[in-house]
Amino acid sequence: MKKKPTEKVESSVRVDTLSGRQSSISDDWPEQLAVRIARYYYHLGLTQQQISAELSISRARVIRLLAEARERGIVTISINSPLVENLDLAEALVKRFSLDSADVCLGQADDEQKLARQIGAAAGDYVHRAIHNNMTVSVGWGMTLKELVMQLDHRATENVSVVSLLGSLTRMSSVARFQATTVLAERLNAECHYLAAPIVCDSKSTRELLTSQPMFKGMHKMALSSDLAIVSIGGLDSATIRAADMVNDDEFHSVKAEGAIGNFLGYYIDIAGRIVDHPINQRIIGVSGDEFKKIPHRMMISGGENKVTALLAVLGQGLVSDLVTDSQTAKALLDAS
């Protein structure tokens, strides 16, 4: 050899040669050359160009023989990492629920807050890749989304607007825990827009009055015309409007008795992903599934045992196009479907 690597290259790739194999006289496959090339490339760490020079053959032939060595089983590749399972789970989720993409992270938290932080951190790069200049991003609210935006790196964008999909919480102490719109806009150096209405009104008539206002209609239209929506979902007991005391105990138990299994885009939904016919939903300023599906890129970032049933309902209706979740939730979704 003219050149030798200065140090041994550590790799999770294993190269196996089929010892004792006899090529037939009519087989012009240069197995010995292919094995030598594979050894240089995988075990010794030479580049394709270095191998080409060492063996006085073209780089194109080196590439072709490496590829054919894999096809014939001369070379097998194994990846030694527990994260491989997450990739398999993501692929299974995409196939099972007809998603555009999915990402699965390790989830080892023993409480909801810590799990939200883990999923939020994992979704950071995923969200950054989806955001580009000259677009509108609509955002729901919830603990997981707040954890996402708090951990998101600053990134200067141009002509980006961030708009809230839902009304506001009326208790300021609760806003700090669940509101993601403001922080995301700040991280992206983007314009920030709000729906000028509470998420839960005191009556159906108040809701109708507020939603009829031109200012509300304009902002609502902007949110539903966004290029990307980033949302989460609430399990029945962990829904944001419940956690923020926007629904009292009598209302909660009543809507639960009517079949509610979780909260999505403000509304309590049933196991089929439909809005439950209940007085509390008549007071909520939310977004229906039919409206939401008009947004081309709909990213769900959520996980947890108490959210599996609600996630199944939403995924089953095709209400989201992309999913970021944890491994335990991913397994539960696949086992239940």
Order of alpha helices (4+ residues) and beta strands (2+ residues): alpha-alpha-alpha-alpha-beta-alpha-beta-alpha-beta-alpha-alpha-beta-alpha-alpha-beta-beta-alpha-alpha-beta-beta-alpha-beta-alpha-beta-alpha
